[in-house]
Amino acid sequence: MAAAAPATEGLPGLGPPGEVIHLNVGGKRFSTSRQTLTWIPDSFFSSLLSGRISTLKDETGAIFIDRDPTVFAPILNFLRTKELDSRGVHGSSLLHEAQFYGLTPLVRRLQLREELDRSSCGNVLFNGYLPPPVFPVKRRNRHSLVTPQQLGGRPAPVRRSNTMPPNLGNAGLLGRMLDEKAPPFTGLPEEPGMVRLVCGHNSWIAVAYTQFLVCYRLKEASGWQLVFSSPRLDWPIERLALTARVPGGTLGENDKMVAAATGSEILLWALQAEGGGSEIGVFHLGVPVEALFFVGNQLIATSHTGRIGVWNAVTKHWQVQEVQPITSYDAAGSFLLLGCNNGSIYYVDVQKFPLRMKDNDLLVSELYRDPAEDGVTALSVYLTPKTSDSGNWIEIAYGTSSGGVRVIVQHPETVGSGPQLFQTFTVHRSPVTKIMLSEKHLISVCADNNHVRTWSVTRFRGMISTQPGSTPLASFKILALESADGHGGCSAGNDIGPYGERDDQQVFIQKVVPSASQLFVRLSSTGQRVCSVRSVDGSPTTAFTVLECEGSRRLGSRPRRYLLTGQANGSLAMWDLTTAMDGLGQAPAGGLTEEELMEQLEQCELAPLASPRNSLPSPSPRASLTSCRGSPSPPQAEAPRRRGGSFVERCQELVRSGPELRRPPTPAPRPSTGLGAPLAPPKMKLNETSF
């Protein structure tokens, strides 16, 4: 390969229009005329042949261009015929190359073609859009939140799964990747308007931002209405819990509450049905809150250190008690079950809590102990329907730190003797992180990059049966990479699931890379893709959950299931999963294709693997990401990202930097916007060149 020729060698800009130009694109020879290459003004080729860009020539004298020859072929055909034939070439690759070459008419055509399948109004599953709320005033009262010293200089770490044990080791390729050290915490995250957490209950939604939270209520006539906005807090919200209706509750309309946890402190508000709310109080757990949820009217806070706190809405009493180190939990009815690292499962009857309280004792009782005394890292309780002849069976499935899955049951006739071991599965080799026992399926997820195993459950008269036993159905992975900092702690809002009622089909929600704007919904029983949704405004999805919403009072109405997605610009979108489940037979089977996976991974750079020497196990099976470059966005957002100024300016920069740097320029990161400002860049203005 010859050295770079001077820009004035041979005076290429003075050649006749019919002059034949020989090109060597990525090792493949192309021949065309000067007129064909230069009919679009201010393009890469017009700058190249006019001498504004220095050229490399091969041994035959052909101009060498270090680009993909496969994608260059349809581009050259477009320059020849002004018609586009992109068969065998990926649309995004062709758009990328057209933007690099500065071919404005071709870029415009490709953008219009992609815009036919994308709309700011979403697809058929798009059900609603809530814009970012107004940033509230600062909270001023006698209570104060934790200080940076109490938090250890940065917010407490947030785990994605509420059944994730503190240390799972490193399993799988992604689990073995070296975690990038997070930068020192110097203040609040860069995006205060980003949605960090989303949760829903009945017809209410709670959305947590960095320093405040808001609540919405669904009304039949007027739709979703903003009914409560908390004051602005001093530190990021790390946990969120909501209760909107308790069947048969004693508080009536006063049972609507929302709670937020920051460090070891918990703030609790009472919500009014018609709007507004009042602060109930601030409670202290003394250690970082790892899980925050409601069981009826009781607010429960737990920590992996073994401490549990309970606030009762009737007695207005807050209690804290020490148990064994807690690694998992689940609730069924009025029972709260805790899985601990010593292999024991404890339970608390929170309904009898105010009646059986003795000397500030929560009456935590041991229900069962694992035969091998492995830590209980995941827990799921299923209460069978009560019948007159058999009463209630209590069925519990749990996973262990060694990868085992066990099912224990308690017969109505043997209530006094405790649960009995029913079945054991030893198909996982990594710690179990999630488990769900439902009417039809047993689902377990382990730390090997979210490896899912599913079995069909055989039942007789509504109770689990040993004949013929559980049948294996599927084995698949819900690949979900996480950034090292977890968006400043919002990774708790990216729980993969499974979501759904125990007597219905459950689904997983898959977000491949942290800054993705596209989510994939997959069946928990088979791994089949139900649907995929993409943010309508092009901003990354930072939090999501599934809401089971009751049907309206109108005749023929049925419960609906919605996917709620919170965006980086503060907006909230709703997607109708019930419609997606009804049309499941028309959806493509399986999860991501290899092409889709590579498209997702192009948005981030994986950190190098850790050295085998002196390597410590990572605290969770996640991949460290060093420089996420954004999310899949509409084509109008792609062009400004790759342009980096006009094409003439890029040509001048290439001349100054030399031929070895002839690559699409990388723009500087965009500054953080305000709460209500859209993050997606405006559409690029194109030259009105005829095509």
C-alpha positions in Angstrom: 0.0 0.0 0.0 1.5 3.3 -1.0 2.0 6.1 1.4 -0.5 9.0 1.5 -0.4 11.0 -1.6 -0.3 14.8 -1.4 -3.7 16.4 -1.9 -2.5 18.2 -5.1 -0.8 15.1 -6.8 -2.1 14.8 -10.3 -4.5 17.7 -9.6 -7.5 15.3 -9.3 -10.0 18.2 -9.0 -9.2 19.2 -12.7 -10.1 15.9 -14.3 -12.9 15.6 -16.9 -16.4 14.5 -15.7 -16.1 11.3 -17.8 -12.8 10.3 -16.2 -12.8 6.7 -14.9 -12.0 6.5 -11.2 -10.7 3.2 -9.7 -11.5 2.6 -6.1 -10.3 -0.1 -3.7 -12.9 -0.3 -0.9 -11.8 -2.7 1.8 -9.8 -4.8 -0.6 -12.5 -5.0 -3.4 -12.0 -3.1 -6.7 -14.7 -0.8 -8.1 -14.6 1.4 -11.2 -16.9 4.3 -12.0 -16.9 7.8 -13.4 -16.0 11.0 -11.8 -19.5 12.4 -12.6 -21.2 9.4 -10.9 -19.2 10.0 -7.7 -19.6 13.8 -7.5 -23.1 14.6 -8.6 -24.1 15.1 -4.9 -22.4 18.3 -3.6 -20.4 18.4 -0.4 -20.1 14.6 -0.2 -17.2 12.5 0.8 -16.4 11.7 -2.8 -16.5 15.3 -4.0 -14.1 16.3 -1.2 -11.9 13.3 -2.0 -11.6 14.0 -5.7 -11.2 17.7 -5.3 -8.2 17.3 -3.1 -9.7 18.5 0.2 -9.0 15.0 1.6 -5.7 13.3 1.3 -5.8 9.9 -0.4 -4.2 6.5 0.0 -3.5 4.5 -3.2 -2.7 0.8 -3.6 -0.1 -0.7 -5.8 -2.3 -0.3 -8.9 -2.9 3.4 -8.2 -6.6 2.9 -7.2 -7.8 5.1 -4.4 -8.1 3.1 -1.2 -11.1 3.6 1.1 -11.1 1.6 4.3 -14.8 0.8 4.5 -17.1 -2.3 4.1 -17.2 -3.3 0.4 -20.5 -5.2 0.8 -22.3 -2.0 2.0 -20.5 0.1 -0.6 -21.9 -1.8 -3.6 -25.6 -0.6 -3.1 -24.3 2.9 -2.4 -22.4 3.0 -5.7 -25.5 1.6 -7.5 -27.6 4.4 -6.0 -25.0 7.0 -7.3 -25.3 5.4 -10.7 -29.1 4.9 -11.0 -30.6 7.1 -8.2 -32.5 4.0 -7.1 -32.0 2.0 -4.0 -31.6 -1.8 -3.9 -30.5 -2.8 -0.4 -31.1 -6.6 -0.6 -28.7 -8.5 1.6 -27.6 -5.4 3.5 -28.8 -4.4 7.0 -30.7 -1.1 6.9 -28.9 0.4 9.9 -25.5 -0.4 8.4 -26.5 1.1 5.1 -27.8 4.3 6.8 -24.5 4.5 8.8 -22.4 4.3 5.7 -24.6 6.8 3.8 -24.1 9.3 6.6 -20.4 8.7 6.6 -20.2 9.4 2.9 -22.4 12.5 3.3 -25.0 11.3 0.7 -27.9 13.4 1.8 -30.6 12.1 -0.7 -29.8 8.5 0.3 -29.8 9.3 4.0 -33.2 10.9 3.6 -34.6 7.9 1.8 -33.3 5.5 4.4 -34.7 7.6 7.2 -38.1 7.8 5.6 -38.2 4.0 5.1 -37.4 3.4 8.7 -39.9 6.0 9.9 -42.7 4.0 8.3 -42.3 1.4 11.1 -41.8 3.9 13.9 -44.1 6.5 15.3 -44.2 8.8 18.3 -47.7 7.4 18.8 -46.3 3.9 19.4 -47.6 0.6 18.1 -50.9 -1.1 18.7 -49.9 -2.1 22.3 -49.1 1.6 23.3 -51.8 2.4 25.9 -50.8 5.7 27.4 -48.2 8.4 28.0 -47.6 10.5 31.0 -45.2 13.5 30.6 -42.6 14.4 33.2 -44.1 16.1 36.3 -43.1 19.5 37.6 -40.1 19.5 39.8 -41.4 20.1 43.4 -40.1 22.4 46.1 -37.7 21.2 48.7 -38.9 19.3 51.8 -38.8 21.4 54.9 -39.8 19.9 58.3 -38.2 18.6 61.5 -37.2 15.3 59.9 -33.9 15.0 58.1 -32.6 12.4 55.8 -29.4 10.4 56.3 -26.1 12.2 55.7 -23.4 11.2 53.3 -21.3 10.0 56.2 -24.1 7.5 57.2 -24.3 6.3 53.6 -20.5 5.7 53.4 -20.0 8.6 50.9 -22.4 7.3 48.3 -25.9 5.8 48.1 -26.3 2.2 49.4 -25.9 -0.4 46.7 -29.1 -1.5 45.0 -29.7 -5.1 43.8 -31.9 -5.8 40.9 -33.7 -8.8 42.5 -35.4 -8.8 45.8 -34.3 -12.4 46.2 -30.7 -11.8 45.3 -28.3 -12.9 48.0 -25.6 -10.4 48.9 -22.7 -12.5 47.4 -23.5 -14.9 44.6 -20.0 -15.3 43.2 -19.3 -15.1 39.5 -21.1 -17.5 37.2 -21.0 -17.4 33.4 -19.1 -15.2 31.1 -20.8 -12.0 32.1 -20.5 -12.8 35.8 -16.7 -13.2 35.3 -16.2 -9.8 33.7 -14.3 -7.3 35.8 -16.5 -4.7 37.5 -15.4 -1.2 36.7 -14.8 0.8 39.9 -17.5 3.4 40.3 -16.3 7.0 40.6 -16.4 8.7 44.0 -19.8 10.0 44.9 -19.7 13.8 44.9 -23.3 14.6 44.9 -26.6 13.7 43.2 -26.7 11.8 40.0 -26.3 13.7 36.8 -30.0 13.2 35.7 -32.4 14.2 38.4 -35.3 13.9 36.1 -34.7 10.3 35.3 -37.3 7.7 36.3 -35.6 5.4 38.9 -38.4 3.2 40.2 -41.9 2.3 39.1 -44.5 0.3 41.1 -48.2 -0.2 40.8 -51.1 -1.6 42.9 -54.7 -1.9 41.8 -55.4 1.3 39.8 -52.6 3.3 41.3 -49.0 4.0 40.1 -46.1 5.4 42.0 -43.1 6.7 40.2 -39.8 7.6 41.9 -37.4 10.1 40.5 -34.0 11.0 42.0 -35.3 13.3 44.7 -39.1 13.0 44.7 -42.0 10.7 43.9 -45.4 11.1 42.3 -48.6 9.0 42.3 -51.2 8.5 39.6 -54.7 7.1 39.9 -56.8 5.6 37.1 -60.3 6.9 36.7 -62.8 5.4 34.3 -63.9 8.7 32.7 -60.7 10.8 32.9 -57.9 8.2 32.7 -54.7 8.6 34.6 -54.6 11.6 36.9 -51.7 12.9 39.0 -53.0 12.9 42.6 -49.8 13.3 44.8 -46.3 14.7 44.5 -43.9 14.5 47.4 -41.6 17.3 48.4 -38.1 17.3 47.0 -35.8 15.2 49.2 -32.1 15.6 49.8 -30.8 12.3 48.6 -31.8 9.7 45.9 -34.7 7.4 46.5 -33.5 3.8 46.6 -36.6 1.8 47.5 -40.3 2.4 46.7 -43.5 0.7 47.9 -47.2 1.3 47.3 -50.5 -0.1 48.6 -53.8 1.1 47.2 -56.4 -1.3 48.3 -56.6 -4.0 51.0 -59.6 -6.4 50.6 -61.6 -6.3 53.9 -59.3 -3.8 55.4 -60.3 -1.9 58.6 -59.1 1.5 57.4 -61.5 1.9 54.5 -60.4 4.7 52.1 -57.4 5.4 54.4 -55.5 2.3 53.3 -53.7 4.0 50.4 -50.0 4.7 51.3 -46.7 5.1 49.6 -43.3 4.7 51.2 -39.8 5.5 50.0 -36.5 4.5 51.6 -33.1 6.2 51.5 -30.2 4.6 53.3 -31.6 3.3 56.6 -34.6 5.8 56.8 -38.1 5.3 55.5 -40.6 8.0 54.7 -44.3 7.1 54.7 -47.2 9.1 53.3 -51.0 8.6 53.4 -52.8 9.2 50.1 -56.3 10.6 49.6 -58.4 9.1 46.8 -59.4 12.4 45.4 -55.9 13.8 45.5 -53.2 15.0 47.9 -51.4 13.3 50.7 -49.9 13.8 54.1 -46.7 12.6 55.7 -47.2 9.9 58.4 -43.6 9.9 59.6 -40.0 8.9 59.2 -38.9 5.5 60.5 -35.4 4.2 61.1 -34.2 0.7 60.5 -30.6 1.4 61.6 -29.1 -0.5 58.6 -29.5 0.0 54.9 -33.0 -1.0 53.7 -32.7 -3.9 51.2 -36.4 -4.5 50.6 -39.5 -2.3 51.2 -43.0 -3.6 50.6 -46.6 -3.8 52.1 -48.3 -6.8 53.5 -51.9 -5.6 53.9 -51.7 -2.4 55.9 -48.3 -3.3 57.4 -45.2 -1.7 56.0 -42.3 -4.2 56.0 -38.6 -3.2 55.7 -35.8 -5.8 55.7 -32.0 -5.8 55.4 -29.6 -8.6 54.5 -28.0 -8.1 57.9 -30.9 -9.8 59.5 -33.0 -6.9 60.8 -36.7 -6.5 60.0 -39.0 -3.5 60.7 -42.8 -3.5 60.7 -45.1 -0.6 60.9 -48.8 -1.3 61.6 -51.5 1.1 60.3 -53.9 0.3 63.1 -51.7 0.6 66.1 -49.4 3.2 64.5 -46.5 1.3 66.0 -43.0 0.7 64.5 -41.0 -2.3 65.6 -37.6 -3.5 64.8 -36.3 -7.0 65.5 -33.2 -9.0 64.7 -33.4 -12.3 62.8 -30.8 -14.4 60.9 -29.2 -12.7 57.9 -32.0 -12.4 55.3 -31.4 -13.4 51.7 -35.0 -13.7 50.3 -38.6 -13.1 51.2 -42.2 -13.6 50.0 -45.7 -12.9 51.3 -48.8 -14.9 50.9 -52.0 -13.6 52.5 -51.1 -12.2 55.9 -48.0 -14.4 56.2 -44.5 -13.0 55.6 -41.8 -15.7 55.0 -38.1 -14.9 55.3 -35.3 -17.1 53.8 -32.0 -16.8 55.7 -28.5 -17.8 55.0 -28.5 -20.5 57.7 -30.9 -22.6 55.6 -34.0 -21.7 57.7 -37.3 -20.3 56.6 -39.0 -18.1 59.2 -42.6 -16.7 59.1 -44.4 -13.8 60.7 -48.3 -13.6 60.8 -48.5 -9.8 60.3 -52.3 -9.9 60.7 -52.0 -11.1 64.3 -49.1 -8.8 64.9 -50.9 -6.2 67.1 -52.7 -8.8 69.1 -49.8 -11.2 69.9 -47.2 -8.5 70.5 -45.2 -9.4 73.6 -42.4 -7.1 74.8 -41.9 -5.6 71.4 -41.5 -9.2 69.9 -42.7 -9.8 66.4 -43.1 -13.6 67.1 -40.8 -14.7 64.3 -41.0 -18.5 64.1 -39.0 -21.0 62.3 -41.1 -22.9 59.7 -38.5 -25.1 58.0 -34.8 -25.8 57.8 -33.1 -27.0 54.6 -31.7 -30.6 55.0 -28.3 -29.5 53.7 -28.5 -26.1 55.6 -27.8 -24.2 52.3 -28.7 -20.6 52.3 -32.3 -19.9 51.1 -31.6 -17.4 48.3 -35.1 -17.4 46.6 -38.6 -18.0 48.0 -42.1 -18.4 46.6 -45.3 -19.3 48.5 -48.5 -20.6 46.8 -51.7 -20.9 48.8 -54.1 -23.4 47.2 -57.8 -22.4 46.9 -59.6 -23.3 50.1 -62.2 -26.1 49.8 -64.6 -27.5 52.3 -63.1 -31.0 52.2 -59.4 -30.4 52.2 -58.8 -26.9 53.6 -55.7 -25.0 52.7 -52.4 -26.5 51.5 -49.4 -24.3 51.8 -46.9 -24.9 49.1 -43.4 -23.3 49.2 -40.7 -23.5 46.6 -37.3 -22.2 47.4 -33.8 -22.0 45.9 -30.5 -22.4 47.6 -27.0 -20.9 47.4 -25.7 -24.3 45.9 -28.3 -24.2 43.0 -30.8 -26.6 44.4 -34.6 -26.1 44.1 -36.9 -27.7 46.6 -40.7 -27.8 47.1 -42.2 -28.3 50.5 -45.9 -28.7 51.4 -48.0 -28.6 54.5 -51.1 -30.7 54.6 -54.2 -29.5 56.5 -54.1 -32.7 58.6 -50.5 -32.1 59.6 -50.5 -28.4 60.5 -48.8 -29.0 63.8 -45.9 -31.0 62.3 -44.7 -28.4 59.8 -44.1 -28.6 56.1 -42.7 -31.8 54.6 -40.1 -32.1 51.8 -42.0 -32.8 48.6 -39.5 -32.6 45.6 -35.9 -31.6 44.9 -34.3 -30.4 41.6 -30.6 -30.2 41.2 -30.3 -28.7 37.7 -28.7 -25.4 38.5 -25.0 -25.1 39.3 -25.1 -21.4 40.3 -27.0 -19.8 43.2 -30.8 -19.5 42.5 -31.8 -15.9 42.4 -35.5 -16.1 41.6 -38.2 -18.7 41.9 -42.0 -18.8 41.4 -44.5 -21.5 42.1 -47.8 -21.0 40.4 -50.9 -23.0 39.6 -49.4 -24.4 36.4 -45.6 -23.9 36.5 -42.5 -23.9 38.7 -40.0 -21.3 37.5 -36.4 -20.9 38.7 -33.6 -18.5 37.7 -30.0 -18.9 38.7 -27.0 -16.5 38.7 -25.6 -17.9 35.4 -26.7 -14.9 33.4 -30.3 -15.3 34.4 -30.6 -18.9 33.3 -34.3 -20.0 33.5 -35.6 -23.5 34.1 -39.3 -24.1 33.9 -41.4 -27.2 34.8 -45.1 -27.9 34.4 -46.8 -28.7 37.7 -49.4 -31.5 37.9 -52.3 -30.9 40.3 -55.2 -33.0 41.6 -58.2 -31.2 43.0 -56.2 -28.0 43.0 -53.3 -29.4 45.0 -49.8 -30.4 43.8 -49.5 -34.1 42.9 -46.7 -36.5 42.8 -48.2 -38.4 39.8 -46.8 -38.0 37.2 -44.8 -35.2 38.8 -43.2 -32.1 37.4 -42.4 -32.2 33.7 -39.5 -30.0 32.3 -40.7 -27.5 29.8 -37.9 -25.0 28.9 -34.4 -23.8 29.5 -33.4 -20.4 28.3 -31.6 -17.2 29.4 -32.9 -13.7 30.0 -29.7 -11.9 29.1 -29.6 -8.5 30.8 -26.4 -6.5 31.2 -26.0 -3.9 33.9 -23.8 -0.9 34.2 -21.3 -0.7 37.1 -23.2 2.2 38.7 -26.6 1.0 37.8 -27.8 4.4 36.7 -27.0 5.8 40.1 -28.9 3.1 41.9 -32.0 2.7 39.7 -31.1 -0.9 38.7 -33.7 -1.9 41.3 -36.3 -0.8 38.9 -35.1 -3.3 36.2 -36.4 -6.5 37.8 -36.7 -9.1 35.1 -39.6 -10.9 36.8 -41.4 -13.2 36.4 -44.5 -11.0 36.6 -48.1 -12.1 36.7 -50.8 -13.6 39.0 -50.1 -17.1 40.3 -53.1 -18.6 38.6 -52.2 -17.1 35.2 -49.3 -17.1 32.7 -46.2 -15.2 33.9 -43.8 -13.2 31.8 -40.2 -12.0 31.9 -39.2 -8.4 30.9 -35.8 -8.3 29.1 -33.7 -5.2 28.7 -30.4 -6.2 27.2 -28.2 -3.2 27.7 -28.6 -0.4 30.4 -29.3 2.4 27.9 -31.7 0.5 25.7 -35.0 2.0 24.6 -36.4 -1.4 23.6 -37.8 -4.1 25.9 -38.6 -7.7 25.1 -41.5 -9.5 26.8 -41.1 -13.3 27.0 -43.2 -16.1 28.4 -41.8 -17.6 31.6 -43.0 -21.1 30.6 -41.3 -21.4 27.2 -39.2 -18.3 26.7 -41.2 -17.4 23.6 -41.3 -13.8 22.7 -44.7 -12.2 23.4 -43.9 -8.8 22.0 -41.3 -6.0 22.0 -41.9 -2.4 22.8 -39.8 0.7 22.1 -40.0 4.0 23.8 -42.0 6.4 21.7 -39.8 9.4 22.4 -36.5 7.6 21.7 -35.2 8.1 25.3 -33.6 5.2 27.2 -35.8 3.1 29.4 -34.5 3.3 33.0 -37.2 1.5 35.0 -40.1 -0.9 34.3 -42.7 -3.1 36.0 -45.9 -4.9 35.3 -49.3 -3.7 36.7 -52.2 -6.1 37.2 -55.2 -3.7 37.0 -58.7 -4.7 37.9 -61.5 -4.4 35.4 -63.9 -1.4 35.4 -67.5 -1.6 36.6 -68.8 -1.7 33.1 -70.4 -4.9 31.9 -68.0 -7.3 30.2 -64.9 -5.6 31.5 -62.0 -7.8 32.6 -58.7 -7.3 34.4 -55.9 -5.9 32.3 -52.2 -6.3 32.5 -50.0 -3.3 31.7 -46.2 -2.9 31.2 -45.1 0.4 32.7 -41.8 1.9 31.4 -40.1 4.9 32.9 -37.8 6.9 30.6 -34.6 8.8 31.2 -36.4 12.1 30.3 -38.9 11.6 33.1 -41.9 10.4 31.1 -43.9 7.2 31.7 -45.4 5.0 29.1 -48.0 2.2 29.4 -48.3 -0.9 27.1 -51.2 -3.3 26.9 -49.8 -6.8 27.7 -53.3 -8.3 27.7 -53.7 -7.6 24.1 -50.2 -8.9 23.4 -51.0 -12.2 25.2 -54.3 -12.6 23.3 -52.4 -12.4 20.0 -49.5 -14.6 21.1 -49.8 -17.0 18.2 -49.0 -14.2 15.8 -45.8 -13.1 17.6 -42.3 -14.5 16.5 -41.1 -17.3 18.7 -37.9 -17.2 20.8 -36.0 -14.4 22.3 -33.5 -12.1 20.6 -32.0 -13.3 17.4 -28.2 -13.1 17.0 -28.5 -10.1 14.8 -30.7 -8.3 17.4 -28.3 -9.2 20.1 -25.3 -7.8 18.2 -27.3 -4.6 17.5 -27.9 -4.2 21.2 -24.3 -4.9 22.1 -23.1 -2.3 19.6 -24.3 0.4 22.0 -21.8 -0.4 24.8 -18.2 -1.5 25.4 -17.6 -4.4 27.7 -14.8 -4.1 30.2 -11.9 -6.6 29.8 -12.1 -9.9 31.7 -10.6 -9.9 35.2 -7.1 -11.4 35.6 -7.3 -14.9 37.1 -4.7 -13.8 39.7 -6.0 -12.1 42.8 -9.5 -11.8 41.3 -12.4 -11.5 43.7 -15.8 -12.8 42.9 -18.2 -10.1 41.7 -21.1 -9.4 43.9 -23.7 -10.1 41.2 -23.8 -11.8 37.8 -23.6 -8.6 35.7 -21.3 -7.2 33.1 -19.5 -4.0 33.7 -20.0 -1.4 31.0 -17.4 1.2 30.4 -19.0 3.7 28.0 -22.5 3.1 27.0 -23.1 5.2 23.9 -26.9 5.6 24.1 -29.9 3.6 23.2 -31.6 2.4 20.0 -33.2 5.5 18.9 -35.2 6.6 15.9 -33.2 7.4 12.7 -33.6 11.2 13.2 -31.6 10.8 16.4 -28.8 8.7 14.7 -27.8 11.3 12.2 -26.8 14.1 14.6 -24.9 11.6 16.7 -22.6 10.6 13.8 -22.4 13.9 11.9 -20.4 16.0 14.4 -20.7 19.1 12.3 -21.1 19.7 8.6 -19.4 17.4 6.1 -17.0 20.1 5.0 -15.8 20.6 8.6 -15.3 16.9 8.9 -13.2 16.9 5.7 -11.1 19.7 7.0 -10.6 17.8 10.2 -9.6 14.7 8.3 -7.0 16.7 6.4 -5.5 18.0 9.6 -5.5 14.7 11.4 -4.2 12.5 8.7 -5.6 9.4 6.8 -5.3 7.1 9.8 -8.1 8.9 11.6 -10.6 8.7 8.7 -13.5 7.4 10.8 -17.0 8.7 11.7 -16.4 11.3 14.4 -17.6 10.6 17.9 -19.5 13.5 19.4 -19.1 14.9 22.9 -21.6 13.7 25.5 -24.7 15.7 25.7 -25.2 17.7 28.9 -27.9 16.7 31.3 -31.3 18.3 30.4 -33.9 19.6 32.7 -36.8 17.5 34.0 -39.3 18.3 31.2 -36.8 18.7 28.3 -36.8 15.8 25.8 -33.6 13.9 25.5 -34.0 12.9 21.9 -32.2 15.3 19.6 -34.3 17.2 16.9 -34.4 15.9 13.4 -31.5 16.8 11.2 -32.2 19.3 8.5 -31.3 17.8 5.1 -30.4 19.6 1.9 -33.3 19.7 -0.6 -31.4 17.8 -3.2 -33.6 16.1 -5.8 -33.6 12.3 -5.8 
